Amino acid sequence: MLTLGRYGKEFERRFAALCGAKHAVSVSSGTAALEIALRAVGVEAREVVVPTNSFFATAAAVVHAGARPIFIDMDPASFAIRPEDVERALTSRTAAVVVVHIGGLVSERLPELVELCRRRGVPLIEDAAHAHGSSYRGTMAGAFGLAAAFSLYPTKVMTSAEGGMLVTNDDRIAEEAVIYRDQGKASFLVNAHTRMGYNWRMSEPHAIIGLRHLERLPEMIADRQRIAALYDEALAGFTELRPLGVPAGGVSNYYKYIAVMRERRDRQQLKRELRERFGVSLSGEVYEEPLHKQPVFASYAGAPLAVAEDLCARHICLPIYSGMEDDEARQVIEALAALFD
């Protein structure tokens, strides 16, 4: 079989074990996983609270699932969201809340958010696109909410070339995901369509690639953590640039190493100077522009969201990847020292 075969099932089993979850359902992308989760909890014609600091797909999945995104500001301590901002956004029309683990960092305030959503009876969905292998106080990313969506795009800490994974402890959500990913069919072998699904399947070749990357995930994360430790030590002596810290009890996979500038600078000029003078290329920001400022979401934008508008413009992401050498990290540090301190 080239799709929905034994390799896909094995990948699902092992990925669920990674997250400490009961179910994992392989799909064609992280975006698909998120949209399926939202459809499964029934967001159509309602509202979903969404962080403005996220990738396009987070809000696009809400819109494609038939709901209205309600953008809220970001937490400067984690680049995620604050429970008090979520609570202010909740109404009788709220169908779900989406939290994003930016750069692979799980917020120390996530347990508060879990409790808020439980108390208010609102499903919490994790957009864990960045967070394979990350955790907080022993709970893995993907195991906090009712369901979670992981991306397996090539830029992520691990990949299946293309693909995604929906993770949940809820039997019904898992069953719905299996239906939605295969054109809404009640069964793989029967042409009885019970949901408005789509071709969201993961192929067997993609699952094979994913299995190999999953085997190497601890090693790849360890590489990133080693480089992050070098950056942490060096940036402790900077006054103009500080790292976004991992909370006590947290484990980050360092999909991104985020550093915040004390004062706003021309980021494009800075990136150009680092590249041309020092041979250092910074990673892409998370994110360059908040979602409520994106033209495609203009009709959903409300009041200004000052924290995101400031920090989206005032951070950089240092190069970090599996296989990066210590000398390469030192080259980055020396270049930053020449331009910042």
Secondary structure in CASP SS format (residue, H / E / C, confidence):
PFRMAT SS
TARGET T0000
AUTHOR 0000-0000-0000
METHOD secondary structure of the structure
MODEL  1
M C 1.00
L C 1.00
T E 1.00
L C 1.00
G C 1.00
R H 1.00
Y H 1.00
G H 1.00
K H 1.00
E H 1.00
F H 1.00
E H 1.00
R H 1.00
R H 1.00
F H 1.00
A H 1.00
A H 1.00
L H 1.00
C H 1.00
G C 1.00
A C 1.00
K C 1.00
H E 1.00
A E 1.00
V E 1.00
S E 1.00
V E 1.00
S C 1.00
S C 1.00
G H 1.00
T H 1.00
A H 1.00
A H 1.00
L H 1.00
E H 1.00
I H 1.00
A H 1.00
L H 1.00
R H 1.00
A H 1.00
V H 1.00
G C 1.00
V C 1.00
E C 1.00
A C 1.00
R C 1.00
E E 1.00
V E 1.00
V E 1.00
V E 1.00
P E 1.00
T C 1.00
N C 1.00
S C 1.00
F C 1.00
F H 1.00
A H 1.00
T H 1.00
A H 1.00
A H 1.00
A H 1.00
V H 1.00
V H 1.00
H H 1.00
A C 1.00
G C 1.00
A C 1.00
R E 1.00
P E 1.00
I E 1.00
F E 1.00
I E 1.00
D C 1.00
M C 1.00
D C 1.00
P C 1.00
A C 1.00
S C 1.00
F C 1.00
A C 1.00
I C 1.00
R C 1.00
P H 1.00
E H 1.00
D H 1.00
V H 1.00
E H 1.00
R H 1.00
A H 1.00
L C 1.00
T C 1.00
S C 1.00
R C 1.00
T E 1.00
A E 1.00
A E 1.00
V E 1.00
V E 1.00
V E 1.00
V E 1.00
H C 1.00
I H 1.00
G H 1.00
G H 1.00
L C 1.00
V C 1.00
S C 1.00
E C 1.00
R C 1.00
L H 1.00
P H 1.00
E H 1.00
L H 1.00
V H 1.00
E H 1.00
L H 1.00
C H 1.00
R H 1.00
R H 1.00
R H 1.00
G C 1.00
V C 1.00
P C 1.00
L E 1.00
I E 1.00
E E 1.00
D E 1.00
A C 1.00
A C 1.00
H C 1.00
A C 1.00
H C 1.00
G C 1.00
S C 1.00
S E 1.00
Y E 1.00
R C 1.00
G C 1.00
T E 1.00
M E 1.00
A C 1.00
G C 1.00
A C 1.00
F C 1.00
G C 1.00
L C 1.00
A E 1.00
A E 1.00
A E 1.00
F E 1.00
S E 1.00
L C 1.00
Y C 1.00
P C 1.00
T C 1.00
K C 1.00
V C 1.00
M C 1.00
T C 1.00
S C 1.00
A C 1.00
E C 1.00
G C 1.00
G E 1.00
M E 1.00
L E 1.00
V E 1.00
T E 1.00
N C 1.00
D C 1.00
D H 1.00
R H 1.00
I H 1.00
A H 1.00
E H 1.00
E H 1.00
A H 1.00
V H 1.00
I H 1.00
Y H 1.00
R H 1.00
D E 1.00
Q C 1.00
G C 1.00
K E 1.00
A E 1.00
S E 1.00
F C 1.00
L C 1.00
V E 1.00
N E 1.00
A E 1.00
H E 1.00
T C 1.00
R C 1.00
M C 1.00
G C 1.00
Y C 1.00
N E 1.00
W C 1.00
R C 1.00
M C 1.00
S E 1.00
E H 1.00
P H 1.00
H H 1.00
A H 1.00
I H 1.00
I H 1.00
G H 1.00
L H 1.00
R H 1.00
H H 1.00
L H 1.00
E H 1.00
R H 1.00
L H 1.00
P H 1.00
E H 1.00
M H 1.00
I H 1.00
A H 1.00
D H 1.00
R H 1.00
Q H 1.00
R H 1.00
I H 1.00
A H 1.00
A H 1.00
L H 1.00
Y H 1.00
D H 1.00
E H 1.00
A H 1.00
L H 1.00
A C 1.00
G C 1.00
F C 1.00
T C 1.00
E C 1.00
L E 1.00
R E 1.00
P E 1.00
L C 1.00
G C 1.00
V C 1.00
P C 1.00
A C 1.00
G C 1.00
G E 1.00
V E 1.00
S C 1.00
N C 1.00
Y C 1.00
Y C 1.00
K C 1.00
Y E 1.00
I E 1.00
A E 1.00
V E 1.00
M E 1.00
R C 1.00
E C 1.00
R C 1.00
R C 1.00
D C 1.00
R H 1.00
Q H 1.00
Q H 1.00
L H 1.00
K H 1.00
R H 1.00
E H 1.00
L H 1.00
R H 1.00
E H 1.00
R H 1.00
F H 1.00
G C 1.00
V C 1.00
S C 1.00
L C 1.00
S E 1.00
G C 1.00
E C 1.00
V C 1.00
Y C 1.00
E C 1.00
E C 1.00
P C 1.00
L H 1.00
H H 1.00
K H 1.00
Q C 1.00
P H 1.00
V H 1.00
F H 1.00
A H 1.00
S H 1.00
Y H 1.00
A C 1.00
G C 1.00
A C 1.00
P C 1.00
L C 1.00
A H 1.00
V H 1.00
A H 1.00
E H 1.00
D H 1.00
L H 1.00
C C 1.00
A C 1.00
R C 1.00
H E 1.00
I E 1.00
C E 1.00
L E 1.00
P C 1.00
I C 1.00
Y C 1.00
S C 1.00
G C 1.00
M C 1.00
E C 1.00
D H 1.00
D H 1.00
E H 1.00
A H 1.00
R H 1.00
Q H 1.00
V H 1.00
I H 1.00
E H 1.00
A H 1.00
L H 1.00
A H 1.00
A H 1.00
L H 1.00
F H 1.00
D C 1.00
END
